[in-house]
Amino acid sequence: MMSNGASHTFYTHREKVNFKMATSKLFTVIGVSTLAGKTKVRFANDLATRIKNLVKNGHTNVELFELPTAMTKEAGLAYAKANSLFAIPADTDTSAEDVIAAVAE
């Protein structure tokens, strides 16, 4: 399984092409949920369906918010942090600081 944001080299015909994993996908919903004691940032495009699926699968402390416009994960995290939408837990796999630092590089 490839990690999100990883860069890979592909050969198309005789050209060498660098391919970066899909980081330009846009989302309209951002938030956090906890499953088995692990809190993660969640992204979606349909608020009601995402909440329903998370709860159905045993997630707790579900906090989701609609973004003002469709945004990438990086932009969504920056918006959530700037507007204090939710606390980004220290044990979250994707922290806003890490994502924003990676975008700045």
C-alpha positions as CSV (number, residue, x, y, z in Angstrom):
1,M,0.0,0.0,0.0
2,M,1.4,3.4,-1.0
3,S,1.4,6.3,1.5
4,N,-0.5,9.4,0.6
5,G,1.8,12.1,-0.8
6,A,4.6,9.7,-1.8
7,S,6.4,10.3,-5.1
8,H,7.0,7.5,-7.5
9,T,8.7,7.2,-10.9
10,F,6.7,5.6,-13.7
11,Y,7.9,4.9,-17.3
12,T,5.4,5.7,-20.0
13,H,6.5,4.4,-23.3
14,R,10.1,5.7,-23.3
15,E,9.6,8.8,-21.1
16,K,10.5,8.8,-17.4
17,V,7.7,10.6,-15.5
18,N,7.7,11.5,-11.8
19,F,4.2,11.0,-10.4
20,K,3.1,12.3,-7.0
21,M,0.2,10.6,-5.3
22,A,-3.1,12.3,-5.5
23,T,-2.8,15.3,-3.2
24,S,-5.0,17.6,-5.2
25,K,-8.3,15.8,-4.4
26,L,-10.7,18.3,-2.9
27,F,-12.9,17.8,0.2
28,T,-15.8,19.8,1.7
29,V,-15.8,18.2,5.2
30,I,-13.1,18.0,7.8
31,G,-13.0,16.8,11.3
32,V,-11.8,14.2,13.8
33,S,-13.0,10.9,15.2
34,T,-11.7,8.2,17.5
35,L,-11.6,4.5,16.9
36,A,-10.0,2.0,19.3
37,G,-8.4,4.9,21.2
38,K,-6.8,6.4,18.2
39,T,-7.9,9.9,17.1
40,K,-7.5,10.8,13.4
41,V,-8.3,13.7,11.1
42,R,-11.1,12.7,8.7
43,F,-12.0,14.2,5.3
44,A,-15.2,13.7,3.3
45,N,-17.5,15.3,0.7
46,D,-20.8,14.4,2.3
47,L,-21.3,15.3,6.0
48,A,-24.3,13.2,6.8
49,T,-23.1,10.1,5.1
50,R,-19.6,10.3,6.6
51,I,-21.1,10.7,10.1
52,K,-23.4,7.8,9.6
53,N,-20.5,5.5,8.3
54,L,-18.2,6.5,11.1
55,V,-20.8,5.9,13.9
56,K,-21.9,2.6,12.2
57,N,-18.2,1.4,12.3
58,G,-17.8,2.2,16.0
59,H,-16.1,5.6,15.9
60,T,-16.7,7.9,18.9
61,N,-16.1,11.6,19.5
62,V,-17.0,12.4,15.9
63,E,-16.6,16.1,15.2
64,L,-17.0,17.0,11.5
65,F,-17.4,20.5,10.0
66,E,-18.3,21.7,6.5
67,L,-15.5,23.8,4.8
68,P,-16.5,27.1,3.1
69,T,-15.2,25.8,-0.2
70,A,-13.7,22.5,-1.5
71,M,-10.1,22.3,-0.3
72,T,-7.2,19.9,-0.4
73,K,-6.2,18.1,2.8
74,E,-3.4,20.5,3.4
75,A,-5.6,23.6,2.9
76,G,-8.4,22.1,5.0
77,L,-6.0,21.4,7.9
78,A,-4.7,25.0,7.7
79,Y,-8.2,26.3,7.7
80,A,-9.2,24.2,10.6
81,K,-6.2,25.3,12.6
82,A,-6.6,29.0,11.7
83,N,-10.3,28.9,12.7
84,S,-9.9,26.6,15.7
85,L,-12.6,24.2,14.4
86,F,-11.3,21.4,16.5
87,A,-8.3,20.4,18.6
88,I,-5.8,18.4,16.5
89,P,-4.8,15.7,19.0
90,A,-1.1,15.0,19.6
91,D,-1.6,11.3,18.7
92,T,-3.3,12.1,15.4
93,D,-1.5,10.5,12.4
94,T,-1.7,13.8,10.4
95,S,-1.0,16.9,12.4
96,A,-1.6,20.3,10.9
97,E,2.0,21.4,11.7
98,D,3.4,18.4,9.8
99,V,1.2,19.0,6.8
100,I,1.8,22.7,6.6
101,A,5.5,22.2,7.0
102,A,5.5,19.7,4.2
103,V,3.6,22.1,1.9
104,A,6.0,24.9,2.7
105,E,9.1,22.8,1.6
